[in-house]
Amino acid sequence: MKKITQLALASVLAAGLTLPAMAEEEEFREIVMRQDAANPLAFAEKAFTVKAGEKIKLTLDNEKAAIPQPHNVLVIKPGSLGEVQAAAMAAMTEATYMTDGCVPESDNILHIIKLVQPGQKDSVEFEAPAEAGDYPFVCTFPGHWTMMHGILTVEE
């Protein structure tokens, strides 16, 4: 639970509210992903482990990229990496693929961090799946999906 400052507590009590009536801020565990300095077509972090139902803030930090290229992150269903990679390859020829953030059509996509340009970062907040398993993550910018992927392991 977040610490309550004396000023905030005084404001709550002055308004006649009780502590349970206060809206509690949700706390998210932040996981930061970056481009690998040695291999710019890979994530530096290739595996993460989280608890089922844990609140996650997944951040793609492209602020200090070794090679300035855009990237995105798709968290997908277990066992679907090949299918999502194939969908990304097929979608590359569509005129809107780049303007739509390089996200292919797929029912296997659970969470998306949109295309993040060099010098920027972006995040997505979500609750880890309730079902334990290995949930792949992948960058679907053209050509990146072959090496720029990893695993988000969900444990009970």
C-alpha positions as CSV (number, residue, x, y, z in Angstrom):
1,M,0.0,0.0,0.0
2,K,1.3,3.5,-0.8
3,K,2.4,5.7,2.1
4,I,-0.2,8.3,3.1
5,T,1.2,11.7,3.7
6,Q,0.0,13.6,6.7
7,L,-1.4,16.3,4.4
8,A,-3.3,13.7,2.4
9,L,-4.6,12.0,5.5
10,A,-5.8,15.4,6.9
11,S,-7.6,16.1,3.7
12,V,-9.3,12.7,3.8
13,L,-10.4,13.1,7.4
14,A,-11.5,16.7,6.9
15,A,-13.8,15.5,4.0
16,G,-15.3,12.9,6.4
17,L,-13.9,9.9,4.5
18,T,-12.4,6.8,6.0
19,L,-9.1,5.3,4.7
20,P,-10.8,2.4,2.9
21,A,-12.9,4.9,0.9
22,M,-9.7,6.4,-0.5
23,A,-8.9,5.3,-4.1
24,E,-5.7,3.4,-3.7
25,E,-3.2,3.8,-6.5
26,E,-2.3,0.5,-8.2
27,E,1.4,-0.4,-8.1
28,F,3.0,-1.9,-11.2
29,R,6.3,-3.7,-11.4
30,E,8.2,-2.0,-14.2
31,I,10.1,-4.1,-16.7
32,V,12.3,-2.1,-19.0
33,M,13.4,-3.4,-22.4
34,R,16.2,-2.0,-24.4
35,Q,18.1,-2.7,-27.7
36,D,21.1,-4.9,-27.1
37,A,24.3,-2.8,-27.6
38,A,26.2,-5.8,-29.0
39,N,23.4,-6.9,-31.4
40,P,21.0,-4.0,-32.2
41,L,18.5,-6.4,-33.7
42,A,18.0,-8.1,-30.4
43,F,16.6,-7.1,-27.0
44,A,19.2,-6.8,-24.3
45,E,16.7,-8.5,-21.9
46,K,15.6,-11.8,-23.4
47,A,13.6,-13.3,-20.5
48,F,11.6,-12.1,-17.6
49,T,9.7,-14.0,-14.9
50,V,6.5,-12.6,-13.3
51,K,3.8,-14.0,-11.0
52,A,0.4,-14.9,-12.4
53,G,-1.9,-11.8,-12.0
54,E,1.0,-9.5,-11.1
55,K,0.5,-5.9,-12.3
56,I,3.2,-5.2,-14.9
57,K,4.4,-2.0,-16.6
58,L,6.3,-3.0,-19.6
59,T,8.5,-0.2,-21.0
60,L,10.3,-0.1,-24.3
61,D,13.2,2.4,-23.8
62,N,14.6,3.4,-27.2
63,E,16.2,6.6,-26.0
64,K,19.8,5.6,-26.2
65,A,19.7,3.0,-29.0
66,A,23.1,1.9,-30.4
67,I,21.6,2.0,-33.9
68,P,18.7,4.4,-34.2
69,Q,15.8,2.3,-35.4
70,P,12.2,2.1,-34.4
71,H,11.0,-1.0,-32.4
72,N,7.7,-2.2,-30.9
73,V,6.9,-5.0,-28.5
74,L,4.0,-7.5,-28.8
75,V,3.3,-9.9,-25.9
76,I,1.7,-12.9,-27.5
77,K,0.1,-16.2,-26.5
78,P,2.3,-19.3,-25.7
79,G,3.3,-21.2,-28.8
80,S,2.3,-18.5,-31.3
81,L,5.7,-16.9,-32.1
82,G,6.1,-18.5,-35.5
83,E,2.5,-17.6,-36.5
84,V,2.9,-14.0,-35.4
85,Q,6.3,-13.7,-37.2
86,A,4.7,-15.1,-40.4
87,A,1.7,-12.7,-40.0
88,A,4.3,-9.8,-39.7
89,M,6.1,-11.0,-42.8
90,A,2.9,-11.2,-44.8
91,A,1.7,-7.8,-43.6
92,M,4.9,-6.0,-44.6
93,T,3.6,-5.6,-48.2
94,E,0.4,-3.8,-47.0
95,A,0.6,0.0,-47.5
96,T,-0.6,0.7,-43.9
97,Y,1.7,-1.7,-42.1
98,M,4.3,1.0,-41.1
99,T,1.7,3.6,-40.3
100,D,-0.2,1.2,-38.2
101,G,2.8,0.6,-36.0
102,C,4.0,-2.7,-37.6
103,V,1.3,-4.7,-35.8
104,P,0.1,-7.6,-37.9
105,E,-3.5,-9.0,-37.6
106,S,-3.5,-11.8,-35.1
107,D,-5.8,-13.1,-32.4
108,N,-2.6,-14.3,-30.6
109,I,-1.5,-10.7,-29.6
110,L,-2.2,-10.0,-25.9
111,H,-0.5,-6.6,-25.3
112,I,1.2,-4.0,-27.6
113,I,3.7,-1.3,-27.2
114,K,3.3,0.8,-30.3
115,L,6.3,1.6,-32.6
116,V,8.8,3.6,-30.5
117,Q,11.0,5.9,-32.5
118,P,14.7,6.4,-31.7
119,G,15.1,8.8,-28.7
120,Q,11.7,7.9,-27.2
121,K,10.1,5.4,-24.9
122,D,6.6,4.0,-24.3
123,S,4.9,1.6,-21.9
124,V,1.9,-0.6,-21.6
125,E,0.4,-1.6,-18.2
126,F,-1.4,-5.0,-17.8
127,E,-2.0,-7.8,-15.4
128,A,0.1,-10.9,-16.1
129,P,-2.0,-13.8,-17.3
130,A,-3.6,-16.0,-14.7
131,E,-2.4,-19.1,-16.5
132,A,1.3,-20.0,-16.0
133,G,3.4,-20.5,-19.1
134,D,5.9,-18.9,-21.5
135,Y,4.5,-15.9,-23.3
136,P,6.8,-14.8,-26.1
137,F,7.4,-11.1,-26.8
138,V,8.6,-9.9,-30.2
139,C,9.4,-6.8,-32.2
140,T,7.5,-6.9,-35.5
141,F,9.3,-4.0,-37.3
142,P,10.3,-5.5,-40.7
143,G,13.1,-8.0,-40.3
144,H,13.5,-7.6,-36.6
145,W,11.3,-10.5,-35.5
146,T,13.9,-13.1,-36.5
147,M,16.2,-12.2,-33.6
148,M,14.3,-9.5,-31.6
149,H,12.2,-11.7,-29.3
150,G,12.2,-13.3,-25.9
151,I,10.0,-14.9,-23.2
152,L,7.9,-13.6,-20.4
153,T,7.5,-16.5,-18.1
154,V,4.4,-16.5,-15.9
155,E,4.6,-18.5,-12.7
156,E,1.8,-19.4,-10.3
